[in-house]
């Protein structure tokens, strides 16, 4: 890696780290306990350029690559994974979908608002009865003149309540057929478009998750992204990049848990010495450090391919699968190293542990990642 590139990434990392330490760390448990989604924080993140990281400057974004994107998500997630998750969802799902598949008029209309952090973005694919089986979605869009009428609901949607703009996948063909989905941009305030139940979650509690509800929502055809029936293909391409996001989130959780455990293991003394010196603890730390490095290298490979606009479905799935599974193992071991203190909310281990599990579920479960990898291997 070129020295200039390394120094540039270090500068980006330091900027994100300083911001997180000042604006996020003091409020972590307050937001977690109250399940507060701190909207004002995201306006500040927008001022830093962190809400349009990979969006070109001509649309109000920071114009950075996926390498910088990974670093920013990593650093923020080391401090609070909930905030890292929301930054990732806003950037890689809603905002990126409009950039990748919107026309010039649509890009100029919505991207500057999203990239500045003045408005929050949501992205709707998952439904109550269709998680991994997205082709069987029940949310429909029916053409009516120059408008579409959308009915149905989405669940487990990040920013469903506080989001101002949502990219929503709808079914415009028969269930479980090819090319049966179309994507639309919906804006809060459209008649019939509302939010539903907010989920009471195990972890990631400062990242808002709720339902989106559509009751005869009339959407102009000018809000359609791309061609009719291209929505599912669009969503799969967006999820390719989304896997890098969740892998970076996983890396941040793993690194945060590891750093906390290492510090504690050096400070905690038993039998006259630091517990880090005991082989059982020392080997756990060694495994954690090794898995973090392995995850980082897989993520870097996927990010480099994404930057080069090359196919990276398999590599993204590998990075997401390995990093997410590793972050659960590392968070578990971190809590074990803390012992009884790790089980209390006075120490950071329990929150990393709670937050980590989502990474093996969100934006494609570990089982789906194995399916994607396996199919690619035997092509």
Secondary structure, DSSP 8 states (H G I E B T S, - for coil): --HHHHHHHHHHHHHHHHHHHHHTGGGHHHHHHHT---HHHHHHHHHTTTTSTTS-GGGTS----HHHHHHHHHHHHHH-HHHHHHHHHIIIIIIHHHHHH--HHHHHHHHHHHHTTSS-EEEE---SS-SS-GGG---EEEEETTEEEEEEEEEEEETTTT-SEEEEEEE-S-TT-TT-EEEEEEETTSTTEEEEEE---SS-TTS-EEEEEEEEEEEEGGGEESSTT-HHHHHHHHHHHHHHHHHHHHHHHHHHHHHHHHHHHHH-EETTEEGGGSHHHHHHHHHHHHHHHHHHHHHHHHHHHHHTT---HHHHHHHHHHHHHHHHHHHHHHHHHHGGGGGSTTSTHHHHHHHHGGGGTTTS-HHHHHHHHHHHHT-
